[in-house]
Amino acid sequence: MEKMKVAIIGLGYVGLPLAHLFATKYPVIGFDVKQSRVDAEKLNTVLLPHLPESDEAGLYFTSDPSDLQSCNYYIVAVPTPVDTHHSPDLTPLYKASETVGRVLSKGDIVIYESTVCPGITEEECVPILAST
């Protein structure tokens, strides 16, 4: 089996702890489109005080999608905000799927940690992954 290298897409309250936790065992790239989050992590500013200890040498933060190319496991942990009518805005999920789809290789694994309605990943995200 190929060595596991994990990409965490979205460094919010779900993705950031996941990145630190996975980095205790595997090389991890934490990706976020918000450069301010990436910069805070690079400066070792702890955004969430209860994060587990991680191997800093195996944890890298970036906002450059090309850095994800070397990963073989992708965990999408982006927000799914709702509007005033309680309908989810799936734009972050679609954009994350496009980002992963551009660097995805045959045999790679994609896991969605974002809260979505049943069927969204299979019916909407998989086609995006396959088309980019």
C-alpha positions in Angstrom: 0.0 0.0 0.0 1.2 3.5 -0.9 2.1 5.7 2.0 -0.8 7.7 3.3 -0.6 11.5 2.8 -3.7 13.4 3.9 -5.1 16.7 2.7 -7.6 18.5 4.9 -9.6 20.9 2.8 -11.0 23.7 5.1 -9.2 24.7 8.3 -12.3 25.7 10.3 -13.6 24.2 13.6 -13.7 20.7 12.0 -10.8 20.7 9.6 -8.2 22.3 11.8 -8.4 19.7 14.6 -8.5 16.9 12.0 -5.3 18.2 10.5 -3.6 18.2 13.8 -4.9 14.8 14.8 -4.0 13.1 11.5 -0.5 14.7 11.7 0.2 12.7 14.8 0.4 9.6 12.5 0.6 10.8 8.9 2.0 13.6 6.7 -0.8 16.2 6.4 -1.4 19.2 4.2 -4.0 21.6 5.6 -5.6 23.7 2.8 -7.8 26.7 3.1 -8.7 29.4 0.6 -8.5 32.0 3.4 -4.9 33.0 3.5 -5.4 34.5 7.0 -6.1 31.0 8.4 -3.1 29.6 6.7 -0.8 32.4 7.9 -2.1 32.0 11.5 -1.2 28.3 11.4 2.2 28.9 9.8 2.9 31.3 12.6 1.8 28.6 15.1 -1.1 30.7 16.3 -3.5 28.3 18.0 -7.0 29.1 16.8 -8.6 26.3 18.9 -7.0 25.7 22.4 -7.8 22.0 22.6 -5.9 20.8 19.6 -3.9 17.6 20.0 -0.1 17.7 19.8 1.1 17.0 16.3 4.4 16.4 14.5 5.0 19.9 13.1 7.4 18.4 10.6 4.6 16.4 9.1 2.0 19.2 9.0 2.1 21.9 6.3 -0.5 24.6 5.7 -1.2 26.2 2.4 -3.6 28.1 0.2 -2.0 26.9 -3.0 -4.1 24.1 -4.5 -1.1 22.7 -6.4 0.5 21.7 -3.1 -2.3 19.1 -2.8 -1.0 17.1 -5.7 1.1 14.7 -3.6 -1.8 13.6 -1.4 -3.8 10.5 -1.8 -6.5 11.0 0.9 -8.6 14.1 0.8 -10.9 15.1 3.6 -13.3 17.9 2.7 -14.4 19.8 5.8 -15.8 23.1 4.5 -18.8 24.9 5.9 -22.3 24.5 4.6 -24.0 27.7 5.7 -27.8 28.2 5.5 -29.7 31.2 4.2 -32.6 32.9 5.9 -34.9 30.2 4.5 -32.7 27.5 6.0 -31.6 26.3 2.6 -27.9 25.2 2.5 -25.4 27.2 0.4 -23.4 24.4 -1.2 -21.0 26.8 -2.9 -18.1 26.0 -0.6 -18.7 22.3 -1.1 -18.7 22.6 -4.9 -15.6 24.8 -4.9 -13.8 22.3 -2.6 -14.8 19.5 -4.9 -13.4 21.4 -7.9 -10.1 22.0 -6.1 -9.8 18.3 -5.2 -10.9 17.2 -8.6 -8.0 19.1 -10.3 -5.4 17.1 -8.3 -7.1 13.8 -7.9 -5.4 10.7 -9.2 -6.8 7.2 -9.8 -7.1 5.3 -6.5 -7.2 8.4 -4.3 -9.8 8.5 -1.6 -12.1 11.5 -1.0 -14.1 11.8 2.3 -16.7 14.5 2.9 -17.0 15.8 6.5 -19.2 18.7 5.6 -22.9 18.5 6.7 -25.0 17.9 3.7 -28.4 16.4 2.8 -28.4 12.7 1.8 -27.4 12.2 -1.8 -25.5 15.4 -2.3 -22.0 13.9 -2.3 -23.0 11.1 -4.8 -25.3 13.1 -7.0 -23.5 16.5 -7.0 -19.9 16.2 -5.7 -18.8 13.1 -7.4 -19.6 14.4 -10.9 -17.6 17.6 -10.1 -14.7 15.5 -8.9 -14.8 13.4 -12.1 -15.2 16.4 -14.5 -12.3 18.5 -13.4 
